[in-house]
């Protein structure tokens, strides 16, 4: 789905997505790094559990909300990856609670 047009990706760092180790370019934001690694769904909607992922990639639409280092509602397209970052899909049930 996502392919970088930059063939020189630079230095890689290690992040963890739901316990899986991913080596991603250090200059990517979280959304770009996850897409680059093949992760497309970041959360589910509260009404019908439809999978959602990055859409605008500039912090406007909130479709890329994700849990980063234990904190929900992080806009992954606006946060740069950092070595050792722990990332999980954001899961909220239909009542709006985790």
NORTA-V182045 format. One record per residue. N is the residue number from 1. RES is the residue in one letter. NEAR is the number of other C-alpha atoms within 8 Angstrom. Layout:
n=N res=RES near=NEAR
n=N res=RES near=NEAR
//
This chain:
n=1 res=X near=4
n=2 res=X near=6
n=3 res=X near=5
n=4 res=X near=6
n=5 res=X near=4
n=6 res=X near=5
n=7 res=X near=5
n=8 res=X near=4
n=9 res=X near=7
n=10 res=X near=7
n=11 res=X near=6
n=12 res=X near=9
n=13 res=X near=11
n=14 res=X near=12
n=15 res=X near=15
n=16 res=X near=12
n=17 res=X near=10
n=18 res=X near=8
n=19 res=X near=6
n=20 res=X near=6
n=21 res=X near=8
n=22 res=X near=9
n=23 res=X near=8
n=24 res=X near=12
n=25 res=X near=11
n=26 res=X near=11
n=27 res=X near=7
n=28 res=X near=11
n=29 res=X near=12
n=30 res=X near=12
n=31 res=X near=12
n=32 res=X near=9
n=33 res=X near=12
n=34 res=X near=10
n=35 res=X near=11
n=36 res=X near=11
n=37 res=X near=8
n=38 res=X near=8
n=39 res=X near=8
n=40 res=X near=8
n=41 res=X near=9
n=42 res=X near=15
n=43 res=X near=14
n=44 res=X near=12
n=45 res=X near=10
n=46 res=X near=10
n=47 res=X near=5
n=48 res=X near=6
n=49 res=X near=9
n=50 res=X near=6
n=51 res=X near=9
n=52 res=X near=11
n=53 res=X near=10
n=54 res=X near=12
n=55 res=X near=7
n=56 res=X near=7
n=57 res=X near=9
n=58 res=X near=6
n=59 res=X near=9
n=60 res=X near=6
n=61 res=X near=7
n=62 res=X near=8
n=63 res=X near=9
n=64 res=X near=16
n=65 res=X near=13
n=66 res=X near=15
n=67 res=X near=13
n=68 res=X near=11
n=69 res=X near=7
n=70 res=X near=7
n=71 res=X near=7
n=72 res=X near=9
n=73 res=X near=8
n=74 res=X near=11
n=75 res=X near=11
n=76 res=X near=12
n=77 res=X near=14
n=78 res=X near=10
n=79 res=X near=9
n=80 res=X near=10
n=81 res=X near=12
n=82 res=X near=9
n=83 res=X near=8
n=84 res=X near=8
n=85 res=X near=11
n=86 res=X near=12
n=87 res=X near=13
n=88 res=X near=10
n=89 res=X near=10
n=90 res=X near=12
n=91 res=X near=7
n=92 res=X near=11
n=93 res=X near=9
n=94 res=X near=9
n=95 res=X near=6
n=96 res=X near=7
n=97 res=X near=6
n=98 res=X near=5
//
